[in-house]
Amino acid sequence: MKPQQTAELFATFGAPPTDVTAVDLAIPQIPVFENVPLG
């Protein structure tokens, strides 16, 4: 991607345990999104 360019991503995952309130999201060649809240 070029600077200022955007992209939409969609993914489906199984439900985490009920005590999990946030996750880290790792996508190859992109910095990790840390502590993403689940809602």
mmCIF entry with sequence, helices, sheets and N, C-alpha, C, O atoms, coordinates in Angstrom:
data_MODEL
# 
_entry.id   MODEL 
# 
_entity.id                         1 
_entity.type                       polymer 
_entity.pdbx_number_of_molecules   1 
# 
_entity_poly.entity_id                      1 
_entity_poly.type                           'polypeptide(L)' 
_entity_poly.nstd_linkage                   no 
_entity_poly.nstd_monomer                   no 
_entity_poly.pdbx_seq_one_letter_code       MKPQQTAELFATFGAPPTDVTAVDLAIPQIPVFENVPLG 
_entity_poly.pdbx_seq_one_letter_code_can   MKPQQTAELFATFGAPPTDVTAVDLAIPQIPVFENVPLG 
_entity_poly.pdbx_strand_id                 A 
# 
loop_
_entity_poly_seq.entity_id 
_entity_poly_seq.num 
_entity_poly_seq.mon_id 
_entity_poly_seq.hetero 
1 1  MET n 
1 2  LYS n 
1 3  PRO n 
1 4  GLN n 
1 5  GLN n 
1 6  THR n 
1 7  ALA n 
1 8  GLU n 
1 9  LEU n 
1 10 PHE n 
1 11 ALA n 
1 12 THR n 
1 13 PHE n 
1 14 GLY n 
1 15 ALA n 
1 16 PRO n 
1 17 PRO n 
1 18 THR n 
1 19 ASP n 
1 20 VAL n 
1 21 THR n 
1 22 ALA n 
1 23 VAL n 
1 24 ASP n 
1 25 LEU n 
1 26 ALA n 
1 27 ILE n 
1 28 PRO n 
1 29 GLN n 
1 30 ILE n 
1 31 PRO n 
1 32 VAL n 
1 33 PHE n 
1 34 GLU n 
1 35 ASN n 
1 36 VAL n 
1 37 PRO n 
1 38 LEU n 
1 39 GLY n 
# 
_struct_asym.id          A 
_struct_asym.entity_id   1 
# 
_struct_sheet.id               AA1 
_struct_sheet.type             ? 
_struct_sheet.number_strands   2 
_struct_sheet.details          ? 
# 
_struct_sheet_order.sheet_id     AA1 
_struct_sheet_order.range_id_1   1 
_struct_sheet_order.range_id_2   2 
_struct_sheet_order.offset       ? 
_struct_sheet_order.sense        anti-parallel 
# 
loop_
_struct_sheet_range.sheet_id 
_struct_sheet_range.id 
_struct_sheet_range.beg_label_comp_id 
_struct_sheet_range.beg_label_asym_id 
_struct_sheet_range.beg_label_seq_id 
_struct_sheet_range.pdbx_beg_PDB_ins_code 
_struct_sheet_range.end_label_comp_id 
_struct_sheet_range.end_label_asym_id 
_struct_sheet_range.end_label_seq_id 
_struct_sheet_range.pdbx_end_PDB_ins_code 
_struct_sheet_range.beg_auth_comp_id 
_struct_sheet_range.beg_auth_asym_id 
_struct_sheet_range.beg_auth_seq_id 
_struct_sheet_range.end_auth_comp_id 
_struct_sheet_range.end_auth_asym_id 
_struct_sheet_range.end_auth_seq_id 
AA1 1 ALA A 22 ? LEU A 25 ? ALA A 22 LEU A 25 
AA1 2 PHE A 33 ? PRO A 37 ? PHE A 33 PRO A 37 
# 
loop_
_atom_site.group_PDB 
_atom_site.id 
_atom_site.type_symbol 
_atom_site.label_atom_id 
_atom_site.label_alt_id 
_atom_site.label_comp_id 
_atom_site.label_asym_id 
_atom_site.label_entity_id 
_atom_site.label_seq_id 
_atom_site.pdbx_PDB_ins_code 
_atom_site.Cartn_x 
_atom_site.Cartn_y 
_atom_site.Cartn_z 
_atom_site.occupancy 
_atom_site.B_iso_or_equiv 
_atom_site.pdbx_formal_charge 
_atom_site.auth_seq_id 
_atom_site.auth_comp_id 
_atom_site.auth_asym_id 
_atom_site.auth_atom_id 
_atom_site.pdbx_PDB_model_num 
ATOM 1   N N  . MET A 1 1  ? 0.836   -1.184  0.000  1.00 0.00 ? 1  MET A N  1 
ATOM 2   C CA . MET A 1 1  ? 0.000   0.000   0.000  1.00 0.00 ? 1  MET A CA 1 
ATOM 3   C C  . MET A 1 1  ? 0.874   1.238   0.000  1.00 0.00 ? 1  MET A C  1 
ATOM 4   O O  . MET A 1 1  ? 2.000   1.227   0.498  1.00 0.00 ? 1  MET A O  1 
ATOM 5   N N  . LYS A 1 2  ? 0.345   2.284   -0.557 1.00 0.00 ? 2  LYS A N  1 
ATOM 6   C CA . LYS A 1 2  ? 1.041   3.559   -0.589 1.00 0.00 ? 2  LYS A CA 1 
ATOM 7   C C  . LYS A 1 2  ? 0.610   4.408   0.606  1.00 0.00 ? 2  LYS A C  1 
ATOM 8   O O  . LYS A 1 2  ? -0.469  4.192   1.160  1.00 0.00 ? 2  LYS A O  1 
ATOM 9   N N  . PRO A 1 3  ? 1.446   5.376   1.011  1.00 0.00 ? 3  PRO A N  1 
ATOM 10  C CA . PRO A 1 3  ? 1.043   6.268   2.112  1.00 0.00 ? 3  PRO A CA 1 
ATOM 11  C C  . PRO A 1 3  ? -0.319  6.911   1.825  1.00 0.00 ? 3  PRO A C  1 
ATOM 12  O O  . PRO A 1 3  ? -0.610  7.274   0.685  1.00 0.00 ? 3  PRO A O  1 
ATOM 13  N N  . GLN A 1 4  ? -1.130  7.048   2.840  1.00 0.00 ? 4  GLN A N  1 
ATOM 14  C CA . GLN A 1 4  ? -2.467  7.643   2.775  1.00 0.00 ? 4  GLN A CA 1 
ATOM 15  C C  . GLN A 1 4  ? -3.502  6.759   2.086  1.00 0.00 ? 4  GLN A C  1 
ATOM 16  O O  . GLN A 1 4  ? -4.668  7.142   1.989  1.00 0.00 ? 4  GLN A O  1 
ATOM 17  N N  . GLN A 1 5  ? -3.101  5.593   1.609  1.00 0.00 ? 5  GLN A N  1 
ATOM 18  C CA . GLN A 1 5  ? -4.038  4.653   0.998  1.00 0.00 ? 5  GLN A CA 1 
ATOM 19  C C  . GLN A 1 5  ? -4.716  3.848   2.101  1.00 0.00 ? 5  GLN A C  1 
ATOM 20  O O  . GLN A 1 5  ? -4.088  3.552   3.117  1.00 0.00 ? 5  GLN A O  1 
ATOM 21  N N  . THR A 1 6  ? -5.970  3.494   1.922  1.00 0.00 ? 6  THR A N  1 
ATOM 22  C CA . THR A 1 6  ? -6.694  2.706   2.912  1.00 0.00 ? 6  THR A CA 1 
ATOM 23  C C  . THR A 1 6  ? -7.095  1.362   2.330  1.00 0.00 ? 6  THR A C  1 
ATOM 24  O O  . THR A 1 6  ? -7.115  1.167   1.115  1.00 0.00 ? 6  THR A O  1 
ATOM 25  N N  . ALA A 1 7  ? -7.413  0.442   3.231  1.00 0.00 ? 7  ALA A N  1 
ATOM 26  C CA . ALA A 1 7  ? -7.893  -0.883  2.827  1.00 0.00 ? 7  ALA A CA 1 
ATOM 27  C C  . ALA A 1 7  ? -8.862  -1.370  3.889  1.00 0.00 ? 7  ALA A C  1 
ATOM 28  O O  . ALA A 1 7  ? -8.721  -1.039  5.066  1.00 0.00 ? 7  ALA A O  1 
ATOM 29  N N  . GLU A 1 8  ? -9.831  -2.142  3.478  1.00 0.00 ? 8  GLU A N  1 
ATOM 30  C CA . GLU A 1 8  ? -10.767 -2.749  4.414  1.00 0.00 ? 8  GLU A CA 1 
ATOM 31  C C  . GLU A 1 8  ? -10.433 -4.222  4.542  1.00 0.00 ? 8  GLU A C  1 
ATOM 32  O O  . GLU A 1 8  ? -10.187 -4.903  3.547  1.00 0.00 ? 8  GLU A O  1 
ATOM 33  N N  . LEU A 1 9  ? -10.427 -4.710  5.781  1.00 0.00 ? 9  LEU A N  1 
ATOM 34  C CA . LEU A 1 9  ? -10.166 -6.122  6.047  1.00 0.00 ? 9  LEU A CA 1 
ATOM 35  C C  . LEU A 1 9  ? -11.341 -6.683  6.820  1.00 0.00 ? 9  LEU A C  1 
ATOM 36  O O  . LEU A 1 9  ? -11.974 -5.978  7.605  1.00 0.00 ? 9  LEU A O  1 
ATOM 37  N N  . PHE A 1 10 ? -11.631 -7.952  6.596  1.00 0.00 ? 10 PHE A N  1 
ATOM 38  C CA . PHE A 1 10 ? -12.710 -8.622  7.303  1.00 0.00 ? 10 PHE A CA 1 
ATOM 39  C C  . PHE A 1 10 ? -12.221 -10.004 7.698  1.00 0.00 ? 10 PHE A C  1 
ATOM 40  O O  . PHE A 1 10 ? -11.626 -10.714 6.886  1.00 0.00 ? 10 PHE A O  1 
ATOM 41  N N  . ALA A 1 11 ? -12.469 -10.385 8.937  1.00 0.00 ? 11 ALA A N  1 
ATOM 42  C CA . ALA A 1 11 ? -12.081 -11.714 9.408  1.00 0.00 ? 11 ALA A CA 1 
ATOM 43  C C  . ALA A 1 11 ? -13.107 -12.194 10.422 1.00 0.00 ? 11 ALA A C  1 
ATOM 44  O O  . ALA A 1 11 ? -13.717 -11.394 11.131 1.00 0.00 ? 11 ALA A O  1 
ATOM 45  N N  . THR A 1 12 ? -13.289 -13.490 10.484 1.00 0.00 ? 12 THR A N  1 
ATOM 46  C CA . THR A 1 12 ? -14.181 -14.099 11.464 1.00 0.00 ? 12 THR A CA 1 
ATOM 47  C C  . THR A 1 12 ? -13.382 -15.086 12.296 1.00 0.00 ? 12 THR A C  1 
ATOM 48  O O  . THR A 1 12 ? -12.647 -15.915 11.759 1.00 0.00 ? 12 THR A O  1 
ATOM 49  N N  . PHE A 1 13 ? -13.532 -14.991 13.618 1.00 0.00 ? 13 PHE A N  1 
ATOM 50  C CA . PHE A 1 13 ? -12.829 -15.872 14.534 1.00 0.00 ? 13 PHE A CA 1 
ATOM 51  C C  . PHE A 1 13 ? -13.838 -16.505 15.475 1.00 0.00 ? 13 PHE A C  1 
ATOM 52  O O  . PHE A 1 13 ? -14.923 -15.965 15.693 1.00 0.00 ? 13 PHE A O  1 
ATOM 53  N N  . GLY A 1 14 ? -13.478 -17.638 16.023 1.00 0.00 ? 14 GLY A N  1 
ATOM 54  C CA . GLY A 1 14 ? -14.301 -18.253 17.055 1.00 0.00 ? 14 GLY A CA 1 
ATOM 55  C C  . GLY A 1 14 ? -14.329 -17.379 18.295 1.00 0.00 ? 14 GLY A C  1 
ATOM 56  O O  . GLY A 1 14 ? -13.390 -16.626 18.556 1.00 0.00 ? 14 GLY A O  1 
ATOM 57  N N  . ALA A 1 15 ? -15.401 -17.480 19.054 1.00 0.00 ? 15 ALA A N  1 
ATOM 58  C CA . ALA A 1 15 ? -15.538 -16.670 20.273 1.00 0.00 ? 15 ALA A CA 1 
ATOM 59  C C  . ALA A 1 15 ? -14.465 -17.047 21.291 1.00 0.00 ? 15 ALA A C  1 
ATOM 60  O O  . ALA A 1 15 ? -14.211 -18.230 21.517 1.00 0.00 ? 15 ALA A O  1 
ATOM 61  N N  . PRO A 1 16 ? -13.836 -16.043 21.907 1.00 0.00 ? 16 PRO A N  1 
ATOM 62  C CA . PRO A 1 16 ? -12.847 -16.329 22.953 1.00 0.00 ? 16 PRO A CA 1 
ATOM 63  C C  . PRO A 1 16 ? -13.558 -16.685 24.263 1.00 0.00 ? 16 PRO A C  1 
ATOM 64  O O  . PRO A 1 16 ? -14.776 -16.539 24.366 1.00 0.00 ? 16 PRO A O  1 
ATOM 65  N N  . PRO A 1 17 ? -12.814 -17.144 25.247 1.00 0.00 ? 17 PRO A N  1 
ATOM 66  C CA . PRO A 1 17 ? -13.421 -17.384 26.556 1.00 0.00 ? 17 PRO A CA 1 
ATOM 67  C C  . PRO A 1 17 ? -14.079 -16.106 27.095 1.00 0.00 ? 17 PRO A C  1 
ATOM 68  O O  . PRO A 1 17 ? -13.667 -15.001 26.741 1.00 0.00 ? 17 PRO A O  1 
ATOM 69  N N  . THR A 1 18 ? -15.076 -16.253 27.931 1.00 0.00 ? 18 THR A N  1 
ATOM 70  C CA . THR A 1 18 ? -15.844 -15.100 28.411 1.00 0.00 ? 18 THR A CA 1 
ATOM 71  C C  . THR A 1 18 ? -15.017 -14.102 29.213 1.00 0.00 ? 18 THR A C  1 
ATOM 72  O O  . THR A 1 18 ? -15.396 -12.934 29.303 1.00 0.00 ? 18 THR A O  1 
ATOM 73  N N  . ASP A 1 19 ? -13.897 -14.528 29.797 1.00 0.00 ? 19 ASP A N  1 
ATOM 74  C CA . ASP A 1 19 ? -13.085 -13.598 30.583 1.00 0.00 ? 19 ASP A CA 1 
ATOM 75  C C  . ASP A 1 19 ? -12.096 -12.793 29.737 1.00 0.00 ? 19 ASP A C  1 
ATOM 76  O O  . ASP A 1 19 ? -11.382 -11.947 30.275 1.00 0.00 ? 19 ASP A O  1 
ATOM 77  N N  . VAL A 1 20 ? -12.040 -13.038 28.434 1.00 0.00 ? 20 VAL A N  1 
ATOM 78  C CA . VAL A 1 20 ? -11.152 -12.289 27.536 1.00 0.00 ? 20 VAL A CA 1 
ATOM 79  C C  . VAL A 1 20 ? -11.878 -11.032 27.081 1.00 0.00 ? 20 VAL A C  1 
ATOM 80  O O  . VAL A 1 20 ? -12.970 -11.117 26.518 1.00 0.00 ? 20 VAL A O  1 
ATOM 81  N N  . THR A 1 21 ? -11.280 -9.854  27.320 1.00 0.00 ? 21 THR A N  1 
ATOM 82  C CA . THR A 1 21 ? -11.914 -8.585  26.968 1.00 0.00 ? 21 THR A CA 1 
ATOM 83  C C  . THR A 1 21 ? -11.181 -7.837  25.853 1.00 0.00 ? 21 THR A C  1 
ATOM 84  O O  . THR A 1 21 ? -11.705 -6.862  25.315 1.00 0.00 ? 21 THR A O  1 
ATOM 85  N N  . ALA A 1 22 ? -9.960  -8.291  25.502 1.00 0.00 ? 22 ALA A N  1 
ATOM 86  C CA . ALA A 1 22 ? -9.183  -7.645  24.451 1.00 0.00 ? 22 ALA A CA 1 
ATOM 87  C C  . ALA A 1 22 ? -8.215  -8.666  23.863 1.00 0.00 ? 22 ALA A C  1 
ATOM 88  O O  . ALA A 1 22 ? -7.862  -9.652  24.511 1.00 0.00 ? 22 ALA A O  1 
ATOM 89  N N  . VAL A 1 23 ? -7.794  -8.416  22.632 1.00 0.00 ? 23 VAL A N  1 
ATOM 90  C CA . VAL A 1 23 ? -6.860  -9.310  21.948 1.00 0.00 ? 23 VAL A CA 1 
ATOM 91  C C  . VAL A 1 23 ? -5.801  -8.486  21.224 1.00 0.00 ? 23 VAL A C  1 
ATOM 92  O O  . VAL A 1 23 ? -5.983  -7.290  20.999 1.00 0.00 ? 23 VAL A O  1 
ATOM 93  N N  . ASP A 1 24 ? -4.690  -9.134  20.860 1.00 0.00 ? 24 ASP A N  1 
ATOM 94  C CA . ASP A 1 24 ? -3.695  -8.549  19.980 1.00 0.00 ? 24 ASP A CA 1 
ATOM 95  C C  . ASP A 1 24 ? -3.940  -9.110  18.584 1.00 0.00 ? 24 ASP A C  1 
ATOM 96  O O  . ASP A 1 24 ? -4.181  -10.307 18.430 1.00 0.00 ? 24 ASP A O  1 
ATOM 97  N N  . LEU A 1 25 ? -3.881  -8.262  17.576 1.00 0.00 ? 25 LEU A N  1 
ATOM 98  C CA . LEU A 1 25 ? -4.135  -8.672  16.200 1.00 0.00 ? 25 LEU A CA 1 
ATOM 99  C C  . LEU A 1 25 ? -2.849  -8.525  15.396 1.00 0.00 ? 25 LEU A C  1 
ATOM 100 O O  . LEU A 1 25 ? -2.311  -7.425  15.270 1.00 0.00 ? 25 LEU A O  1 
ATOM 101 N N  . ALA A 1 26 ? -2.361  -9.634  14.856 1.00 0.00 ? 26 ALA A N  1 
ATOM 102 C CA . ALA A 1 26 ? -1.136  -9.632  14.061 1.00 0.00 ? 26 ALA A CA 1 
ATOM 103 C C  . ALA A 1 26 ? -1.467  -9.958  12.612 1.00 0.00 ? 26 ALA A C  1 
ATOM 104 O O  . ALA A 1 26 ? -2.071  -10.990 12.317 1.00 0.00 ? 26 ALA A O  1 
ATOM 105 N N  . ILE A 1 27 ? -1.065  -9.070  11.718 1.00 0.00 ? 27 ILE A N  1 
ATOM 106 C CA . ILE A 1 27 ? -1.242  -9.247  10.283 1.00 0.00 ? 27 ILE A CA 1 
ATOM 107 C C  . ILE A 1 27 ? 0.149   -9.150  9.661  1.00 0.00 ? 27 ILE A C  1 
ATOM 108 O O  . ILE A 1 27 ? 0.872   -8.196  9.951  1.00 0.00 ? 27 ILE A O  1 
ATOM 109 N N  . PRO A 1 28 ? 0.550   -10.103 8.815  1.00 0.00 ? 28 PRO A N  1 
ATOM 110 C CA . PRO A 1 28 ? 1.888   -10.047 8.222  1.00 0.00 ? 28 PRO A CA 1 
ATOM 111 C C  . PRO A 1 28 ? 2.178   -8.695  7.570  1.00 0.00 ? 28 PRO A C  1 
ATOM 112 O O  . PRO A 1 28 ? 1.325   -8.127  6.888  1.00 0.00 ? 28 PRO A O  1 
ATOM 113 N N  . GLN A 1 29 ? 3.374   -8.198  7.786  1.00 0.00 ? 29 GLN A N  1 
ATOM 114 C CA . GLN A 1 29 ? 3.904   -6.963  7.206  1.00 0.00 ? 29 GLN A CA 1 
ATOM 115 C C  . GLN A 1 29 ? 3.234   -5.696  7.733  1.00 0.00 ? 29 GLN A C  1 
ATOM 116 O O  . GLN A 1 29 ? 3.378   -4.629  7.136  1.00 0.00 ? 29 GLN A O  1 
ATOM 117 N N  . ILE A 1 30 ? 2.504   -5.801  8.841  1.00 0.00 ? 30 ILE A N  1 
ATOM 118 C CA . ILE A 1 30 ? 1.867   -4.648  9.483  1.00 0.00 ? 30 ILE A CA 1 
ATOM 119 C C  . ILE A 1 30 ? 2.191   -4.729  10.974 1.00 0.00 ? 30 ILE A C  1 
ATOM 120 O O  . ILE A 1 30 ? 2.173   -5.825  11.533 1.00 0.00 ? 30 ILE A O  1 
ATOM 121 N N  . PRO A 1 31 ? 2.486   -3.613  11.634 1.00 0.00 ? 31 PRO A N  1 
ATOM 122 C CA . PRO A 1 31 ? 2.715   -3.675  13.079 1.00 0.00 ? 31 PRO A CA 1 
ATOM 123 C C  . PRO A 1 31 ? 1.508   -4.269  13.813 1.00 0.00 ? 31 PRO A C  1 
ATOM 124 O O  . PRO A 1 31 ? 0.373   -4.151  13.350 1.00 0.00 ? 31 PRO A O  1 
ATOM 125 N N  . VAL A 1 32 ? 1.758   -4.892  14.932 1.00 0.00 ? 32 VAL A N  1 
ATOM 126 C CA . VAL A 1 32 ? 0.697   -5.540  15.710 1.00 0.00 ? 32 VAL A CA 1 
ATOM 127 C C  . VAL A 1 32 ? -0.239  -4.497  16.319 1.00 0.00 ? 32 VAL A C  1 
ATOM 128 O O  . VAL A 1 32 ? 0.215   -3.492  16.865 1.00 0.00 ? 32 VAL A O  1 
ATOM 129 N N  . PHE A 1 33 ? -1.548  -4.741  16.223 1.00 0.00 ? 33 PHE A N  1 
ATOM 130 C CA . PHE A 1 33 ? -2.546  -3.937  16.920 1.00 0.00 ? 33 PHE A CA 1 
ATOM 131 C C  . PHE A 1 33 ? -2.694  -4.565  18.295 1.00 0.00 ? 33 PHE A C  1 
ATOM 132 O O  . PHE A 1 33 ? -3.200  -5.681  18.413 1.00 0.00 ? 33 PHE A O  1 
ATOM 133 N N  . GLU A 1 34 ? -2.263  -3.867  19.332 1.00 0.00 ? 34 GLU A N  1 
ATOM 134 C CA . GLU A 1 34 ? -2.258  -4.428  20.674 1.00 0.00 ? 34 GLU A CA 1 
ATOM 135 C C  . GLU A 1 34 ? -3.488  -4.024  21.469 1.00 0.00 ? 34 GLU A C  1 
ATOM 136 O O  . GLU A 1 34 ? -3.976  -2.899  21.363 1.00 0.00 ? 34 GLU A O  1 
ATOM 137 N N  . ASN A 1 35 ? -3.982  -4.973  22.274 1.00 0.00 ? 35 ASN A N  1 
ATOM 138 C CA . ASN A 1 35 ? -5.063  -4.717  23.232 1.00 0.00 ? 35 ASN A CA 1 
ATOM 139 C C  . ASN A 1 35 ? -6.326  -4.164  22.571 1.00 0.00 ? 35 ASN A C  1 
ATOM 140 O O  . ASN A 1 35 ? -6.911  -3.190  23.045 1.00 0.00 ? 35 ASN A O  1 
ATOM 141 N N  . VAL A 1 36 ? -6.738  -4.798  21.472 1.00 0.00 ? 36 VAL A N  1 
ATOM 142 C CA . VAL A 1 36 ? -7.954  -4.392  20.760 1.00 0.00 ? 36 VAL A CA 1 
ATOM 143 C C  . VAL A 1 36 ? -9.163  -4.866  21.589 1.00 0.00 ? 36 VAL A C  1 
ATOM 144 O O  . VAL A 1 36 ? -9.317  -6.066  21.818 1.00 0.00 ? 36 VAL A O  1 
ATOM 145 N N  . PRO A 1 37 ? -10.011 -3.946  22.036 1.00 0.00 ? 37 PRO A N  1 
ATOM 146 C CA . PRO A 1 37 ? -11.151 -4.359  22.871 1.00 0.00 ? 37 PRO A CA 1 
ATOM 147 C C  . PRO A 1 37 ? -12.186 -5.150  22.064 1.00 0.00 ? 37 PRO A C  1 
ATOM 148 O O  . PRO A 1 37 ? -12.417 -4.885  20.884 1.00 0.00 ? 37 PRO A O  1 
ATOM 149 N N  . LEU A 1 38 ? -12.792 -6.115  22.729 1.00 0.00 ? 38 LEU A N  1 
ATOM 150 C CA . LEU A 1 38 ? -13.864 -6.895  22.125 1.00 0.00 ? 38 LEU A CA 1 
ATOM 151 C C  . LEU A 1 38 ? -15.189 -6.322  22.589 1.00 0.00 ? 38 LEU A C  1 
ATOM 152 O O  . LEU A 1 38 ? -15.332 -5.970  23.760 1.00 0.00 ? 38 LEU A O  1 
ATOM 153 N N  . GLY A 1 39 ? -16.139 -6.223  21.711 1.00 0.00 ? 39 GLY A N  1 
ATOM 154 C CA . GLY A 1 39 ? -17.411 -5.650  22.123 1.00 0.00 ? 39 GLY A CA 1 
ATOM 155 C C  . GLY A 1 39 ? -18.579 -6.174  21.345 1.00 0.00 ? 39 GLY A C  1 
ATOM 156 O O  . GLY A 1 39 ? -19.716 -5.772  21.593 1.00 0.00 ? 39 GLY A O  1 
# 
